[in-house]
């Protein structure tokens, strides 16, 4: 991550994990200004970013459920910092269907960072 949109700007941050979720907040030619789950902002070349939607578990240990219902069967527990793939987030729903390793299930939107509150993810 650089301080500006070009190789002439210094590197400000180096991410060492793949698939971390980043929000694109601005564009300049082939550069994207991004923000991470901790609020860190900077510029990355578009070739460093992927199109797959991911999320990161925040707060406490979270329960992955069989259905989008707090009373449904627990499938797995995810610790803070676990990264997974967003599969589906119905508009105006408090839940998203996610994939973490070999587990597919539902997490509450408030349990992770990676979507806007009422965003539709298909």
N, C-alpha and C positions, 0 to 999 in steps of 0.2 A: 504494500500500500504506500503510495507516494503522497507528498504534500500538495502536489498539483498535477494537472493533466499532461504529463510528458516525462520522458526519461531524463530531462535536465533538472527535474525536481528531485530532492532527496527522498530516499526510502524512509518512511516514518514507522512502519510496522511490518513484520513478517509473520504471516499465518503459517502454522506448522501442521494444521489438520485440514484434510480435504473435506469438501461438501458442507462447510460451515455456511449457515444462511446469512445473506447480506441483502440489504434493501438498496436498490439503485435510486438515488435521490436527484441526480443530475447527469447530463451527458455533454461531452465535448469531443466531437469527432469520434475517434476510436477509444476514448477514455470514458470511464464511468465513475462518478462520485458515489461512494457507497457508505452505508452505516451498518455497523454490526449490533448484536444484541446488547452490548455494553455501552452503546452510544458513540463508539469510536468512528470517526469519519475520515475519509481520504479517497484518493484516486487510484483506480486499477485499470489496466488495459483490458479491453473486452475479451481478449483471448484467455485471460486468467479466470473468467467467470463462465459458469455453465448455466444452462436453461432449466435444469431440474430444480424443482421447489423442495427446499429442505427446511427443517426447524431444529431448534435446540431446546431441550427441557430446562426450565428455570425453576427457581425456588426450592422446593423439597422433592422427595421421591414421589413420582406420579404413577397412577394406575392406568394401564392400557385396558380398555374394556371391549367386550364382544360387540356391543351395540352402543349407539349414542344415547346412553342412559346411565345415570350414576348407580342404578340398581342392577345393571346387567353384570354378567359374569366377568370377573377380572381375568385377564389373559397374561399379563406381565407387569412388572414394576420397572420404571425407568428413573435412574438417578439424575440429578442436575448435571448438565453438560453432555448428556447423551444426544447425539444427532441422528435424525431420521428423515424419511422422505414423506412429504405431504402428498397424499393421493387425491383427497377430495375434501372440500369444505363447503357445505351448502350455505348459500346466502342467508343471513339472519339466523344462523344456527350457532350455538355455543360450543359445537363439537366439530372435530375434523377426523377423517379417516387417515390413518398414518401407517407407515411401515418402519419398524425398528428391527434390524437384522432379519430373522425369520418370522417375526411376529407382525401380524396385520390386525389393527383394531382401531378403536376410537379414543381420542384424548380431548379433554376440554380445552378450548382456545386459551383460557387463562393459565394453563399449565405449561405453556411453551411460548417461545418467540419465533415468529416467522410468517405471521399473517396480520392483516388489519382486522379490527373487531368484526365487521360485517362483510368481509371480502369473500367473493365467490371464487373457489379454486376447483377447477374441473380436471 
